[in-house]
Amino acid sequence: MLKVGLTGGIGAGKSEVSRLLVECGAVLIDADRIAREVVEPGTPGLAAVVRAFGEEVLTEDGRLDRPRLGSIVFADPDRLAVLNSIVHPLVGARSRELEAAAADDAVVVHDVPLLTENGLAPLYDLVVVVDASPETQLDRLVRLRGMTEDDARARMAAQATREQRLEIADIVIDNDVPLAELQRRVKDVWADLTRRARVPREPLQE
């Protein structure tokens, strides 16, 4: 098994790369998706969040009111730390379950948006960074996601820098390209990953 950490800045195209890797045969473990699942109604995770933050973080139908919770935690680092102390262990445990269920020769791709920010690179056999220029990121966020330019710049500024991401990368996928070229590049990376999965102790190529 080869454990791959996949990350990239907002608007860089990480989601598209993860989709293409799944098409190639990767087992995808999506940290964001799992973070939502572990606080679904009826879960111990949601119960723990309610104990910590009160019933005010629930919608009328008993689901987590994410905008409300976000307004609380992102204005208070201590309360954000409380939320992370609840959710992160649950995400980690579920990720390990999914990883353990994968085949011995699988390429398991962990899609982790905050991999760089949280210093998680050592958890993986290698790290793949999807890279795009800040100009490309900004254009995609405004044109494709409908953000204002100010909002897009603020979201980009809140993340790790491009240089910080590239510093931890074992493989970089340049996504300042059309989709057809990205598809070709992902296929090349997939061939490399499957080779490494068969020989997991093979040293990284320069």
Residue, then its C-alpha position, 0 to 999 in steps of 0.5 A: m500500500l502506498k499512502v499519498g497525501l494530496t493537497g493544494g491551495i484553494g482554486a488550484g484544482k485539487s478536487e479535479v485531480s482527486r477525481l481523476l486519480v479515482e478514475c485511475g483506480a485510487v482509493l480516495i479518503d476525503a478529510d472534508r467529507i469525513a469531517r461532515e460525516v462524523v457530525e451527522p445527526g445521531t453520531p457521537g461527534l455531533a453530541a460532543v459538539v452540542r455538549a461543548f457549544g450548546e443547542e444553538v449550533l443545531t438547526e431546527d431539524g437537528r443538524l449541525d448549523r455550520p454557518r452558526l458554528g463557524s461564526i463562533v469558532f473562527a472568531d475565537p481561537d480557543r473555541l476553534a481548538v475545542l472543536n478541532s479536539i472533537v472532530h480531528p480524532l474522529v476524522g483520524a479514526r475513520s480515515r484509518e478504518l477506510e485505509a485498513a479496508a483497502a487492498d495491500d497493493a492499493v494507492v490510498v490518496h488522502d485528500v487533506p486541504l490543510l495538510t501543510e498548515n497542520g504539519l501532516a506530511p510525515l503521516y504519508d509515504l509521499v505528498v502530492v501538491v496541486d499547484a497553480s499560480p495565485e493569478t490562476q487561483l484568483d481567476r477560478l475563485v471569482r469566475l467559477r465559484g462566484m466569489t468576490e475578488d476580496d473574498a477570494r484573496a482573503r481565503m487564499a491569504a488564510q492558507a499556507t503560502r505557495e512556497q510552504r506547500l511546494e516545500i513539502a511536496d514530493i510530486v508537484i502537479d502543475n495545474d496552470v494548464p487546460l483540462a486535457e493537459l491536466q488529465r495527461r499529467v495525472k495519468d503520468v503521476w498515477a503510473d509513478l504511484t502504482r509503481r511505488a505501491r508495488v515497491p513501497r521502499e523504493p527511494l523517491q526519484e529526483 
